[in-house]
Amino acid sequence: METGDILIEIEGTPLAGLSLSEIKDKLKGEIGEKITLKVEKKQSVAHLFNEATPYQY
């Protein structure tokens, strides 16, 4: 996961409406156990504009 990602499901269970304690419990597992997470990636497009100006010597 990266900064800005949003965790939306753990093992197919939507996290909307769950308390932080409930979410933490769902993340706990035995050593080596794999947990399936569904993450919404924040993707954005930046439109950059530059105005060309004459260079003065």
C-alpha positions in Angstrom: 0.0 0.0 0.0 1.0 3.6 -0.6 0.0 6.9 0.9 -3.4 7.9 -0.5 -4.6 4.3 -1.0 -8.0 3.5 0.6 -8.6 0.0 2.1 -12.2 -0.9 1.2 -12.4 -4.7 1.9 -10.7 -7.4 3.9 -11.4 -11.0 2.9 -14.4 -9.8 0.8 -16.0 -7.9 3.7 -16.7 -4.2 3.0 -15.2 -2.0 5.7 -17.8 0.8 5.4 -19.5 1.2 8.8 -17.0 -0.9 10.7 -15.2 0.5 13.7 -11.4 0.8 13.8 -11.3 -2.0 16.3 -13.3 -4.3 14.0 -11.0 -3.5 11.1 -7.9 -4.2 13.2 -9.4 -7.6 14.3 -10.0 -8.5 10.6 -6.4 -7.7 9.8 -5.0 -10.0 12.5 -4.0 -13.5 11.4 -1.6 -16.3 12.2 2.0 -16.0 11.1 2.3 -16.8 7.4 -1.5 -16.6 6.9 -2.5 -14.6 3.8 -5.2 -12.0 3.9 -7.0 -10.7 0.8 -7.3 -6.9 0.8 -9.2 -4.7 -1.7 -7.5 -1.3 -2.1 -8.7 1.7 -4.0 -5.7 3.4 -5.6 -5.7 7.1 -5.8 -4.9 7.9 -9.4 -4.9 11.4 -10.7 -3.8 13.1 -13.8 -2.0 16.4 -13.7 -2.4 18.9 -16.6 0.6 21.2 -16.6 0.7 24.3 -18.7 3.8 26.5 -19.4 3.8 29.8 -21.2 6.8 30.4 -23.4 8.3 33.9 -22.8 11.2 35.6 -24.6 14.6 35.3 -22.8 16.2 38.7 -22.2 20.1 38.8 -22.4 
